[in-house]
Amino acid sequence: MPNKRPLSPTAEDCRPTAKARKRSRSPTGNPHLAFSASASLTEKPPAFQQPTQLISFSYTPERVLEFTDSALRYFVDPPRNAQLSHAYDRWERRPEGRARIDGLLCALSAARAKRHPALLAGFGVVAWRGVITRILTAPYEEREGWDLNVMYVDGVLYFEEHLSEARLREKNDIEPRHRIQTYFGYAFESYCTSDSPGATNVPQTPGDPPGWGGDVNTNVQWCSVVRTKLGDTRMVIGGEVDCVRGKYTGATDTFVELKTSLVIRGPHDEVKFEKKLLKFYMQSFLLGVPEILVGFRTPAGQVTTTQVFKTVEIPRLVRGKPHAWDPAVCLRWGGAFLDFLQAHVKGRPATDVWRVRFTPGTGVELRVLDAAEVKDVVAEEERVGFLPREYWEDVMPKEVKETEASSG
């Protein structure tokens, strides 16, 4: 099998100059950042700073955000041969909706109000971890495209995932086979976590198996918000954390990510799993999660074995293989992507909403939304673009708000 080179941006596409902006256009006339297999893979990637936790918060079973650790879970060893289909009929599944950034902004505002020292130097990007994972893994994505909404407000890029109505219906109406596979991951989390450190899960309902940690309710989440840095760009990233090992220290050093994957039965399965490790790695890397526990399961959902992966060691597992991926390529692309966006959105009205569309194997295209499209993003809510109006009022300089009011 020939060595497959990753797609990465050309030097010309990465330069945020007027000349590059003029030449980097898609057939539609919109700015475009392209991949090119001929780009140098030896250029030093931008440095990525170890994440520092700013604040944590919980979502309750009623999906209420509170600044407590009520939803924090603690790691316990799962029982042997755990059956992941258990209590599937009792799953309280939160419907898929617009991927709003509101909870993250609420937490960021709370951290700023406390004058957290990690925020004193400012920041240039705010996004959920899933969005940054999509961006950084794009050079290796072969099938799934994505759309992001972007705003540039007072020197900060804000991102949210854009889901069309058709895509939302598709995510909510998934076929039964895919639905139960999704549930398997949540059930594994139940077997692997407890509500107090050092505890042993005791079944609460007749018929529950040993080690069952409680029925799945996907409204409940414990989230961490971190500050990190890619190159010269300071970033605030938020994401769900599955559990901590031992004592919660207020830092990321005891975080644990939990994953499931099909049992590896041969070379083909091994290749599939090692490709999947890229997203496992990047999700944990971005929040400073040091370890990932993978439960290998049968197609019917029985866990046959588990394995711990140290996040920093994962890239070595694929290095030199035909299907290898390289985090340096991801970071180079991420730096180029942010430079590209800033080059085109700086100097434009802060109320503009931009749409970034990624096409696998090609790159990204950027365009500003028209009034009708912005109205769809706002969705009859109290917002400026996709930002809650209250947050907008809090962060915008007075003169900019007055300009907006007079132009309206």
C-alpha positions as CSV (number, residue, x, y, z in Angstrom):
1,M,0.0,0.0,0.0
2,P,1.6,3.4,-1.0
3,N,2.4,5.9,1.7
4,K,-0.5,8.3,1.8
5,R,0.7,11.9,2.3
6,P,-1.6,14.1,4.3
7,L,-3.1,17.2,2.7
8,S,-1.8,20.5,4.1
9,P,-2.0,24.2,3.1
10,T,0.5,25.7,0.6
11,A,2.7,28.5,1.7
12,E,0.9,30.9,-0.6
13,D,-2.5,30.0,0.9
14,C,-1.1,30.5,4.4
15,R,0.2,34.1,3.9
16,P,-2.4,36.6,5.3
17,T,-1.4,39.3,2.7
18,A,-3.5,41.2,0.3
19,K,-1.7,39.5,-2.6
20,A,-2.5,36.0,-1.2
21,R,-6.1,37.0,-0.5
22,K,-6.6,38.1,-4.1
23,R,-5.2,34.8,-5.5
24,S,-6.8,32.5,-3.0
25,R,-10.4,32.4,-4.4
26,S,-12.8,29.6,-5.0
27,P,-14.7,29.3,-8.3
28,T,-17.6,31.2,-6.5
29,G,-15.3,34.1,-5.9
30,N,-15.2,33.5,-2.1
31,P,-11.9,33.3,-0.2
32,H,-10.6,29.8,-0.2
33,L,-7.8,28.1,1.8
34,A,-6.7,25.0,-0.2
35,F,-4.9,21.8,0.6
36,S,-1.9,20.8,-1.4
37,A,0.0,17.5,-1.2
38,S,3.1,19.3,-2.5
39,A,3.4,21.5,0.6
40,S,6.5,21.1,2.7
41,L,5.9,18.7,5.6
42,T,9.1,19.7,7.3
43,E,8.1,23.3,8.3
44,K,8.0,23.7,12.1
45,P,4.5,23.6,13.4
46,P,3.2,26.4,15.7
47,A,3.7,25.5,19.4
48,F,0.7,24.4,21.4
49,Q,0.6,25.4,25.0
50,Q,-0.3,23.1,27.8
51,P,-4.0,23.9,28.7
52,T,-4.7,25.7,32.0
53,Q,-8.2,25.2,33.5
54,L,-10.1,28.4,34.0
55,I,-13.4,27.2,35.4
56,S,-15.7,24.2,35.4
57,F,-19.5,23.8,35.5
58,S,-22.2,21.3,35.4
59,Y,-25.4,20.7,33.5
60,T,-28.2,19.2,35.7
61,P,-30.7,16.5,34.7
62,E,-33.0,19.4,33.7
63,R,-30.2,20.9,31.5
64,V,-29.7,23.8,33.8
65,L,-26.1,25.3,33.9
66,E,-24.7,25.8,37.4
67,F,-21.2,26.6,38.6
68,T,-20.8,23.5,40.8
69,D,-19.2,20.1,40.3
70,S,-22.5,18.3,40.8
71,A,-22.1,16.4,37.6
72,L,-18.4,15.4,38.2
73,R,-17.8,11.7,38.0
74,Y,-14.9,9.6,39.4
75,F,-13.2,6.7,37.6
76,V,-13.8,3.2,38.7
77,D,-12.7,0.0,37.0
78,P,-15.5,-1.4,34.8
79,P,-16.7,-5.0,35.5
80,R,-15.6,-7.8,33.3
81,N,-17.7,-8.5,30.2
82,A,-19.9,-5.4,30.8
83,Q,-23.0,-5.5,28.6
84,L,-23.4,-2.0,27.0
85,S,-27.0,-2.6,25.8
86,H,-28.2,-2.6,29.4
87,A,-31.0,0.0,30.3
88,Y,-31.1,1.2,26.6
89,D,-34.9,1.5,27.0
90,R,-34.4,3.9,30.0
91,W,-32.0,6.2,28.2
92,E,-33.0,9.9,28.6
93,R,-31.6,11.3,25.4
94,R,-31.2,15.0,24.9
95,P,-32.5,16.0,21.4
96,E,-29.9,17.4,19.0
97,G,-30.3,21.1,18.6
98,R,-28.3,24.1,17.4
99,A,-24.8,23.9,18.7
100,R,-24.9,27.1,20.6
101,I,-21.9,28.6,22.3
102,D,-23.9,30.1,25.2
103,G,-22.8,27.8,28.0
104,L,-19.1,28.4,27.2
105,L,-19.6,32.2,27.1
106,C,-21.4,32.1,30.4
107,A,-18.5,30.3,31.9
108,L,-16.0,32.6,30.3
109,S,-17.8,35.6,31.7
110,A,-17.7,34.1,35.1
111,A,-13.9,33.5,34.8
112,R,-13.4,37.0,33.6
113,A,-15.4,38.4,36.5
114,K,-13.0,36.6,38.9
115,R,-10.1,38.1,37.0
116,H,-8.5,34.7,36.4
117,P,-4.8,35.3,35.8
118,A,-4.7,33.2,32.7
119,L,-7.1,35.6,31.0
120,L,-5.2,38.8,31.8
121,A,-3.2,38.7,28.5
122,G,-6.5,38.4,26.5
123,F,-7.5,35.7,24.0
124,G,-8.2,35.5,20.3
125,V,-10.4,32.4,19.9
126,V,-13.4,31.0,21.7
127,A,-14.9,27.7,20.8
128,W,-16.1,24.3,22.0
129,R,-13.5,21.5,21.8
130,G,-15.5,19.7,19.1
131,V,-15.2,22.6,16.7
132,I,-11.4,22.9,17.2
133,T,-11.1,19.2,16.8
134,R,-12.9,19.4,13.5
135,I,-10.6,22.2,12.3
136,L,-7.3,20.6,13.3
137,T,-8.1,17.1,12.0
138,A,-9.3,18.4,8.6
139,P,-6.1,17.4,6.8
140,Y,-6.9,13.8,7.4
141,E,-10.7,13.9,7.0
142,E,-11.8,11.9,4.0
143,R,-15.6,11.7,4.2
144,E,-17.4,14.2,6.3
145,G,-17.6,17.9,5.5
146,W,-18.7,20.6,8.0
147,D,-19.9,24.2,8.2
148,L,-19.0,26.7,10.9
149,N,-20.4,30.1,11.8
150,V,-17.8,32.6,12.7
151,M,-17.9,36.1,14.2
152,Y,-14.9,38.5,14.8
153,V,-15.8,40.7,17.7
154,D,-13.3,43.1,19.4
155,G,-10.3,41.1,18.2
156,V,-11.7,37.7,19.1
157,L,-12.9,34.9,16.7
158,Y,-16.0,33.1,18.0
159,F,-17.0,29.8,16.4
160,E,-20.1,27.7,16.5
161,E,-21.0,24.6,14.4
162,H,-23.7,25.3,11.9
163,L,-26.3,22.5,11.4
164,S,-28.9,22.9,8.8
165,E,-32.5,21.9,9.5
166,A,-32.0,18.9,7.3
167,R,-28.9,17.9,9.2
168,L,-30.6,18.3,12.6
169,R,-33.5,16.1,11.4
170,E,-30.9,13.5,10.3
171,K,-29.1,13.6,13.7
172,N,-32.4,13.2,15.6
173,D,-33.8,10.5,13.4
174,I,-30.8,8.2,13.2
175,E,-31.5,4.6,12.4
176,P,-31.8,2.1,15.3
177,R,-28.4,0.4,14.6
178,H,-26.5,3.7,14.8
179,R,-28.6,4.9,17.8
180,I,-27.7,1.9,19.9
181,Q,-24.0,2.1,18.9
182,T,-24.1,5.7,20.2
183,Y,-25.7,4.4,23.4
184,F,-22.9,1.9,23.9
185,G,-20.5,4.7,24.5
186,Y,-22.7,6.3,27.2
187,A,-23.3,3.0,28.9
188,F,-19.6,2.4,29.1
189,E,-19.3,5.7,30.9
190,S,-21.9,4.5,33.4
191,Y,-19.9,1.3,34.2
192,C,-16.6,3.3,34.5
193,T,-17.7,6.2,36.8
194,S,-19.1,6.8,40.2
195,D,-20.4,9.9,41.9
196,S,-17.7,9.9,44.6
197,P,-14.0,9.0,44.7
198,G,-13.1,5.5,45.7
199,A,-16.7,4.3,45.6
200,T,-18.0,1.0,44.2
201,N,-21.1,1.2,42.1
202,V,-24.0,-0.6,43.7
203,P,-27.0,-1.4,41.5
204,Q,-30.0,0.8,42.5
205,T,-32.7,-0.9,40.4
206,P,-33.7,-4.6,40.4
207,G,-32.1,-6.3,37.4
208,D,-29.1,-3.9,37.1
209,P,-25.8,-5.7,36.7
210,P,-22.9,-5.4,39.1
211,G,-20.9,-2.2,38.4
212,W,-23.8,-0.3,36.7
213,G,-23.3,3.4,37.7
214,G,-26.8,4.6,36.9
215,D,-29.1,5.1,33.9
216,V,-27.9,7.4,31.1
217,N,-29.2,10.9,30.9
218,T,-27.3,12.9,28.3
219,N,-28.6,16.2,29.7
220,V,-26.1,15.8,32.5
221,Q,-22.5,16.9,31.7
222,W,-19.5,18.1,33.6
223,C,-17.5,20.6,31.5
224,S,-14.1,22.2,31.8
225,V,-13.0,25.4,30.2
226,V,-9.3,25.9,29.5
227,R,-7.0,28.5,28.2
228,T,-4.3,27.4,25.8
229,K,-2.3,28.9,22.9
230,L,-1.6,27.8,19.3
231,G,1.3,29.8,18.0
232,D,0.6,33.4,18.9
233,T,-3.2,32.9,19.2
234,R,-4.5,32.5,22.8
235,M,-7.6,30.2,22.8
236,V,-10.4,29.5,25.2
237,I,-11.8,26.0,24.7
238,G,-14.6,24.3,26.5
239,G,-15.6,20.6,26.5
240,E,-17.2,17.8,28.5
241,V,-14.9,15.7,30.7
242,D,-16.0,12.1,31.4
243,C,-14.4,11.7,34.8
244,V,-11.3,12.2,36.9
245,R,-9.0,9.5,38.4
246,G,-8.8,9.7,42.2
247,K,-9.0,13.3,43.5
248,Y,-10.1,16.3,41.5
249,T,-7.3,18.8,41.8
250,G,-8.9,21.7,40.0
251,A,-6.5,21.2,37.1
252,T,-6.6,18.8,34.1
253,D,-3.9,16.4,35.3
254,T,-6.4,13.7,36.6
255,F,-8.9,13.9,33.7
256,V,-9.9,10.7,32.0
257,E,-11.5,10.3,28.6
258,L,-13.7,7.2,28.0
259,K,-14.1,5.6,24.6
260,T,-15.5,2.4,23.0
261,S,-14.4,0.7,19.8
262,L,-15.0,-2.6,18.1
263,V,-12.8,-5.5,19.0
264,I,-9.8,-5.6,16.6
265,R,-10.0,-8.9,14.7
266,G,-7.3,-8.4,12.0
267,P,-5.1,-5.9,10.1
268,H,-8.1,-4.1,8.5
269,D,-9.6,-3.4,11.9
270,E,-6.3,-2.3,13.3
271,V,-6.0,0.3,10.5
272,K,-9.5,1.6,11.2
273,F,-8.8,1.9,14.9
274,E,-5.5,3.7,14.4
275,K,-7.1,6.2,12.1
276,K,-9.8,6.7,14.8
277,L,-7.1,7.4,17.3
278,L,-6.5,10.8,15.7
279,K,-9.8,12.1,17.0
280,F,-9.3,10.4,20.3
281,Y,-5.9,12.0,20.6
282,M,-7.0,15.5,19.5
283,Q,-10.0,15.7,21.7
284,S,-7.9,14.9,24.8
285,F,-4.9,16.9,23.7
286,L,-7.0,20.1,23.4
287,L,-8.3,19.9,27.0
288,G,-5.1,18.6,28.6
289,V,-6.6,15.2,29.3
290,P,-3.7,12.9,30.0
291,E,-5.2,9.4,29.5
292,I,-7.9,7.7,27.5
293,L,-9.5,4.3,28.5
294,V,-10.8,2.4,25.5
295,G,-13.3,-0.4,26.0
296,F,-13.2,-2.9,23.1
297,R,-16.6,-4.4,22.5
298,T,-18.3,-6.9,20.3
299,P,-20.9,-5.8,17.7
300,A,-23.6,-6.8,20.3
301,G,-22.1,-4.5,22.9
302,Q,-20.2,-6.7,25.2
303,V,-16.9,-5.3,26.5
304,T,-14.2,-8.0,26.1
305,T,-11.1,-6.0,27.2
306,T,-10.0,-2.4,28.1
307,Q,-6.8,-0.6,27.4
308,V,-5.4,2.7,28.7
309,F,-3.6,5.0,26.3
310,K,-1.5,7.9,27.5
311,T,-2.5,10.8,25.3
312,V,1.1,12.1,24.6
313,E,2.2,8.6,23.5
314,I,-0.6,8.0,21.0
315,P,1.1,9.6,17.9
316,R,4.0,7.1,18.3
317,L,1.6,4.2,17.8
318,V,1.0,5.1,14.1
319,R,4.3,6.8,13.2
320,G,5.9,5.3,10.1
321,K,2.8,3.3,9.0
322,P,1.1,3.7,5.6
323,H,-2.0,5.2,7.3
324,A,0.0,7.3,9.7
325,W,-1.2,10.7,10.8
326,D,1.0,13.5,12.3
327,P,-0.2,16.0,14.8
328,A,2.4,18.5,13.5
329,V,0.4,18.6,10.2
330,C,-2.8,19.3,12.1
331,L,-1.1,22.2,14.0
332,R,0.3,23.7,10.9
333,W,-3.1,23.6,9.2
334,G,-4.7,25.0,12.3
335,G,-2.3,28.0,12.4
336,A,-2.8,28.6,8.6
337,F,-6.6,28.4,9.1
338,L,-6.6,31.0,11.8
339,D,-4.3,33.3,9.9
340,F,-6.6,32.9,6.8
341,L,-9.7,33.8,8.8
342,Q,-8.1,36.8,10.5
343,A,-6.8,38.2,7.2
344,H,-10.3,38.3,5.7
345,V,-12.5,39.3,8.7
346,K,-10.4,42.0,10.2
347,G,-11.8,45.5,9.5
348,R,-15.3,44.2,8.8
349,P,-18.3,45.1,10.9
350,A,-18.4,43.1,14.2
351,T,-22.1,42.2,13.4
352,D,-21.0,40.2,10.3
353,V,-21.6,36.5,10.5
354,W,-19.3,34.4,8.4
355,R,-19.7,30.8,7.1
356,V,-16.7,28.5,6.8
357,R,-17.4,25.4,4.7
358,F,-14.9,22.5,4.7
359,T,-14.8,20.0,1.8
360,P,-12.7,16.9,2.4
361,G,-9.6,16.7,0.3
362,T,-10.1,20.3,-0.9
363,G,-10.0,22.8,1.9
364,V,-12.2,25.6,3.2
365,E,-14.3,28.4,1.7
366,L,-15.3,31.5,3.5
367,R,-18.2,33.8,2.8
368,V,-20.2,36.5,4.7
369,L,-23.9,35.6,5.3
370,D,-26.6,37.8,3.9
371,A,-29.4,39.3,6.0
372,A,-31.8,36.3,5.5
373,E,-29.1,33.8,6.5
374,V,-28.2,35.8,9.6
375,K,-31.9,35.9,10.5
376,D,-31.9,32.1,10.3
377,V,-28.8,31.9,12.6
378,V,-30.5,34.3,15.1
379,A,-33.6,32.1,15.1
380,E,-35.8,34.7,16.7
381,E,-33.7,34.7,19.9
382,E,-32.1,37.7,21.7
383,R,-28.8,37.6,19.7
384,V,-26.4,39.6,17.7
385,G,-25.4,37.1,15.1
386,F,-25.1,33.9,17.1
387,L,-23.8,35.6,20.2
388,P,-26.3,36.2,23.1
389,R,-27.1,39.9,23.2
390,E,-26.3,40.1,26.9
391,Y,-22.8,38.8,26.1
392,W,-22.4,41.2,23.2
393,E,-23.4,44.1,25.3
394,D,-20.8,43.0,27.9
395,V,-17.8,42.7,25.6
396,M,-18.3,45.3,22.9
397,P,-16.6,48.7,23.2
398,K,-19.1,51.5,23.8
399,E,-18.3,53.3,20.5
400,V,-19.0,50.2,18.5
401,K,-22.4,49.6,20.1
402,E,-23.3,53.2,19.4
403,T,-22.3,52.8,15.8
404,E,-24.5,49.7,15.5
405,A,-27.5,51.5,17.1
406,S,-27.2,54.5,14.8
407,S,-26.9,52.3,11.7
408,G,-29.9,50.3,12.7
